[in-house]
């Protein structure tokens, strides 16, 4: 999957996608690796490239990111100081990690891209809620 083809960034300006690509860091994770825990500072978010990552709170599963382009760690994008769930890699996983502060600063410079991004983020979160409430992975 090309980064620019992620559902989250589809149709956004090429300058925005390029700047985001430049700040993204490729991360390779092992099975069982924890990316963040409940209460950790929410200072980055991730885009799944390959593999799967499950978010949990306590003993309960909240959501599993398993489709290339899925975003998680979104607390970092909505001004939450801490993560509300833990994220653990279910298998060998490839991710893009993006630090929230420079990304949010970039968004402020591009109101149209900001509106598009948060519209898509709302849709992804709605799908995650359906997964939690009715047990269907979307």
C-alpha positions as CSV (number, residue, x, y, z in Angstrom):
1,X,0.0,0.0,0.0
2,X,1.3,3.4,-0.8
3,X,0.9,5.9,2.0
4,X,-0.9,8.4,-0.2
5,X,-3.5,5.8,-1.0
6,X,-4.6,5.3,2.6
7,X,-8.3,5.9,3.0
8,X,-7.6,8.5,5.5
9,X,-5.6,10.7,3.1
10,X,-7.4,10.0,-0.2
11,X,-8.3,13.2,-2.1
12,X,-6.1,15.5,0.0
13,X,-3.7,17.9,-1.5
14,X,-0.4,16.4,-2.7
15,X,1.5,19.0,-0.6
16,X,-0.2,17.8,2.6
17,X,0.3,14.1,1.8
18,X,4.0,14.8,1.0
19,X,4.5,16.7,4.2
20,X,2.8,14.0,6.2
21,X,4.9,11.3,4.4
22,X,8.0,13.2,5.3
23,X,7.2,13.2,9.0
24,X,6.0,9.6,9.1
25,X,8.4,6.9,10.5
26,X,8.2,3.3,9.5
27,X,8.0,1.0,12.4
28,X,8.3,-2.8,12.4
29,X,6.9,-4.6,15.4
30,X,7.1,-8.2,16.7
31,X,4.1,-10.2,17.8
32,X,3.1,-9.2,21.4
33,X,4.8,-5.8,21.2
34,X,2.9,-3.1,23.1
35,X,2.9,0.3,21.3
36,X,1.2,2.2,24.1
37,X,-0.6,1.6,27.4
38,X,-3.7,3.2,29.0
39,X,-2.6,6.4,30.6
40,X,0.6,6.9,28.4
41,X,0.9,10.4,26.9
42,X,-1.1,10.6,23.7
43,X,1.6,12.1,21.5
44,X,1.6,10.0,18.4
45,X,-0.8,8.0,16.2
46,X,-0.3,5.1,13.8
47,X,-1.4,4.0,10.4
48,X,-1.4,0.2,9.9
49,X,0.4,-1.0,6.8
50,X,0.5,-4.8,7.5
51,X,-0.5,-7.1,10.3
52,X,-3.0,-6.3,13.1
53,X,-3.1,-4.4,16.3
54,X,-5.7,-4.9,19.1
55,X,-6.8,-2.1,21.4
56,X,-7.8,-3.1,24.9
57,X,-8.9,-1.6,28.1
58,X,-8.6,-3.8,31.1
59,X,-9.5,-7.4,30.0
60,X,-11.8,-6.3,27.2
61,X,-11.0,-6.0,23.5
62,X,-12.2,-2.7,22.1
63,X,-11.1,-2.9,18.5
64,X,-8.6,-4.6,16.2
65,X,-7.0,-2.6,13.4
66,X,-6.4,-5.1,10.6
67,X,-6.9,-3.3,7.3
68,X,-4.1,-1.4,5.7
69,X,-4.8,2.3,6.2
70,X,-6.5,1.8,9.6
71,X,-5.6,4.5,12.0
72,X,-5.3,4.1,15.8
73,X,-3.9,6.1,18.7
74,X,-6.3,8.8,17.5
75,X,-6.4,10.3,21.1
76,X,-3.3,12.1,19.9
77,X,-5.4,13.9,17.2
78,X,-8.3,15.0,19.4
79,X,-6.5,16.8,22.2
80,X,-6.7,14.0,24.7
81,X,-3.6,14.0,27.0
82,X,-3.5,10.2,27.5
83,X,-4.4,7.1,25.6
84,X,-7.7,5.5,26.7
85,X,-6.7,2.0,25.6
86,X,-3.6,-0.1,25.2
87,X,-2.4,-1.2,21.7
88,X,-0.6,-4.5,21.2
89,X,0.6,-6.1,17.9
90,X,-1.1,-9.4,17.3
91,X,1.5,-10.6,14.9
92,X,4.5,-9.2,12.9
93,X,3.2,-5.7,12.0
94,X,4.3,-2.8,9.9
95,X,3.2,0.7,10.8
96,X,3.7,4.4,10.1
97,X,4.2,6.4,13.3
98,X,3.3,10.1,13.2
99,X,4.1,12.5,16.0
100,X,0.9,14.5,16.8
101,X,2.3,18.0,17.4
102,X,3.9,18.6,14.0
103,X,1.0,16.9,12.3
104,X,-1.6,19.1,14.0
105,X,0.5,22.2,13.1
106,X,0.5,21.0,9.5
107,X,-3.3,20.6,9.6
108,X,-3.7,24.2,10.8
109,X,-2.0,25.4,7.6
110,X,-4.5,23.5,5.4
111,X,-8.1,24.0,6.5
112,X,-9.6,22.0,3.6
113,X,-7.3,19.0,4.3
114,X,-8.1,19.4,8.0
115,X,-11.9,19.2,7.4
116,X,-11.4,16.2,5.1
117,X,-9.2,14.4,7.6
118,X,-11.6,14.8,10.5
119,X,-14.6,13.8,8.4
120,X,-12.8,10.6,7.5
121,X,-11.6,10.1,11.1
122,X,-15.2,10.4,12.3
123,X,-16.2,7.7,9.8
124,X,-13.4,5.4,11.0
125,X,-14.4,5.9,14.7
126,X,-18.0,5.2,13.8
127,X,-17.0,1.9,12.3
128,X,-14.9,1.1,15.4
129,X,-18.0,1.7,17.6
130,X,-20.0,-0.7,15.5
131,X,-17.3,-3.2,15.9
132,X,-17.5,-2.8,19.7
133,X,-21.3,-2.6,20.0
134,X,-22.3,-5.4,17.7
135,X,-19.1,-7.4,17.3
136,X,-18.7,-6.8,13.6
137,X,-15.2,-5.9,12.3
138,X,-15.7,-3.4,9.5
